[in-house]
Amino acid sequence: MSDRVSFFVPGIPVAKGSLRAFTRRGGGVGVEEGNADKVRPWMSSISLAARDAGTTATDGPIRVGMTFVFPRPKGHFNSKGLVRGTAPAAHTKKPDIDKLIRAVLDALTGVAFADDSQVVTLEPASKRYARETTPPGLDPTGVEIVVEVVGERIA
């Protein structure tokens, strides 16, 4: 991998759900993820896009940046299909950004870095609504990811 790789994963970002423990019949404990049916394909898309962008697992310190772009609800548009002036710019609804980040880091483990403990900096990490949808595709939904190997610096 070069020192810096940037790539976009189209789609609607999915958060990694909370793990839930349960007891099995006959004894034992199991663990399942709340939304595994949605997050697995999303994480697979992230891993594939990272490989296509030329990432390879490295063992040094890593900086990861990510910007999540969500579709706007229908109520954000006027009758002409334009974003209302009163529509919020910030995406303050679920999913939580920390769970979105967790899905990305888990998807990149073994692809862009050996272990997510190597990630020493997360910046920027943000979520927002798409700026417009007319014409479609000007601001696609998904996540922009930057993975960068950082040198160890002594202050």
C-alpha positions as CSV (number, residue, x, y, z in Angstrom):
1,M,0.0,0.0,0.0
2,S,1.2,3.5,-0.7
3,D,1.4,5.8,2.3
4,R,-2.1,7.1,1.6
5,V,-5.1,5.5,-0.1
6,S,-8.5,7.1,-0.6
7,F,-11.6,5.4,-1.9
8,F,-15.4,5.7,-1.9
9,V,-17.9,3.0,-1.0
10,P,-21.3,3.7,-2.5
11,G,-24.5,2.7,-0.6
12,I,-26.3,3.6,2.6
13,P,-23.9,3.4,5.5
14,V,-24.8,0.7,8.1
15,A,-23.7,0.7,11.7
16,K,-22.2,-2.2,13.5
17,G,-24.9,-3.3,16.0
18,S,-24.4,-4.1,19.6
19,L,-23.5,-7.6,20.5
20,R,-26.2,-9.5,22.4
21,A,-25.5,-12.5,24.6
22,F,-28.0,-15.4,24.9
23,T,-28.1,-18.8,26.6
24,R,-28.4,-21.8,24.3
25,R,-30.6,-24.7,24.9
26,G,-28.6,-27.4,26.7
27,G,-26.2,-24.9,28.2
28,G,-23.6,-22.5,26.9
29,V,-23.7,-18.9,25.9
30,G,-24.0,-17.5,22.4
31,V,-23.4,-14.0,21.0
32,E,-25.1,-12.4,18.1
33,E,-25.0,-9.1,16.4
34,G,-28.3,-7.2,16.3
35,N,-28.2,-6.2,12.6
36,A,-25.8,-8.8,11.1
37,D,-28.0,-9.3,8.0
38,K,-27.5,-5.6,7.0
39,V,-24.0,-4.9,8.3
40,R,-22.2,-8.0,6.7
41,P,-22.9,-7.0,3.1
42,W,-21.9,-3.3,3.9
43,M,-18.6,-4.5,5.5
44,S,-18.0,-6.8,2.6
45,S,-18.4,-3.8,0.2
46,I,-15.9,-1.8,2.2
47,S,-13.3,-4.6,2.2
48,L,-13.7,-5.1,-1.5
49,A,-13.4,-1.4,-2.2
50,A,-10.3,-1.2,0.0
51,R,-8.6,-4.1,-1.9
52,D,-9.6,-2.5,-5.3
53,A,-8.0,0.8,-4.1
54,G,-4.7,-1.0,-3.5
55,T,-4.6,-1.3,0.3
56,T,-2.5,-4.0,1.8
57,A,-2.2,-4.9,5.4
58,T,0.6,-3.1,7.1
59,D,1.9,-3.3,10.7
60,G,2.7,0.4,11.4
61,P,0.6,3.2,12.9
62,I,-2.4,4.2,10.8
63,R,-4.6,7.3,10.4
64,V,-8.1,6.7,9.1
65,G,-10.6,9.4,8.0
66,M,-14.1,8.8,7.0
67,T,-17.1,10.8,5.9
68,F,-20.5,9.1,5.9
69,V,-23.1,10.5,3.5
70,F,-26.8,9.7,4.1
71,P,-29.8,10.2,1.8
72,R,-32.1,13.0,2.8
73,P,-35.6,12.2,4.0
74,K,-38.4,13.2,1.6
75,G,-39.5,16.0,4.0
76,H,-36.3,17.9,3.3
77,F,-37.4,18.6,-0.2
78,N,-39.9,21.1,-1.6
79,S,-42.4,20.3,-4.4
80,K,-39.8,21.2,-7.0
81,G,-37.4,18.6,-5.6
82,L,-35.0,21.1,-4.2
83,V,-33.7,21.0,-0.6
84,R,-35.7,23.3,1.6
85,G,-33.8,26.2,3.2
86,T,-35.0,24.9,6.6
87,A,-33.6,21.4,6.1
88,P,-30.8,20.5,8.4
89,A,-27.2,20.2,7.1
90,A,-26.1,17.9,10.0
91,H,-27.2,14.3,10.3
92,T,-28.1,14.1,14.0
93,K,-30.2,11.0,13.7
94,K,-29.3,7.3,14.2
95,P,-27.1,5.5,13.4
96,D,-24.5,6.7,15.9
97,I,-21.1,7.7,14.4
98,D,-19.1,5.4,16.8
99,K,-21.0,2.3,15.5
100,L,-20.5,3.5,11.9
101,I,-16.8,3.8,12.5
102,R,-16.6,0.4,14.2
103,A,-18.1,-1.2,11.1
104,V,-15.5,0.4,8.8
105,L,-12.5,-0.4,11.1
106,D,-13.7,-4.0,11.4
107,A,-14.1,-4.3,7.6
108,L,-10.6,-2.9,7.0
109,T,-8.9,-5.2,9.5
110,G,-6.8,-7.7,7.6
111,V,-7.1,-5.6,4.5
112,A,-5.6,-2.2,5.2
113,F,-4.0,-3.0,8.5
114,A,-3.3,-6.2,10.5
115,D,-5.4,-5.1,13.5
116,D,-7.5,-2.0,14.3
117,S,-5.4,-1.4,17.4
118,Q,-2.9,0.1,14.9
119,V,-5.3,3.0,14.2
120,V,-3.7,5.9,16.2
121,T,-5.7,8.7,14.7
122,L,-9.3,9.0,13.5
123,E,-9.7,12.2,11.6
124,P,-11.9,13.4,10.1
125,A,-14.8,11.2,11.1
126,S,-18.1,12.8,10.2
127,K,-21.6,12.1,9.0
128,R,-23.9,14.3,6.9
129,Y,-26.8,14.4,4.6
130,A,-26.3,14.3,0.8
131,R,-26.3,17.9,-0.5
132,E,-28.7,17.3,-3.3
133,T,-30.4,14.6,-5.2
134,T,-31.4,16.5,-8.4
135,P,-29.9,15.5,-10.7
136,P,-29.2,12.1,-9.0
137,G,-25.6,11.2,-8.3
138,L,-24.2,14.7,-7.7
139,D,-23.5,13.8,-4.1
140,P,-23.8,10.0,-3.8
141,T,-24.5,8.3,-0.5
142,G,-21.9,6.0,1.0
143,V,-18.6,6.6,2.8
144,E,-15.4,8.3,1.7
145,I,-12.4,6.5,3.4
146,V,-8.8,7.6,3.7
147,V,-6.2,5.2,5.1
148,E,-2.7,6.6,5.7
149,V,0.4,5.2,7.2
150,V,1.8,7.7,9.7
151,G,5.4,7.8,10.8
152,E,6.1,7.7,14.5
153,R,7.0,11.3,15.6
154,I,8.9,12.2,18.7
155,A,7.8,15.7,19.9
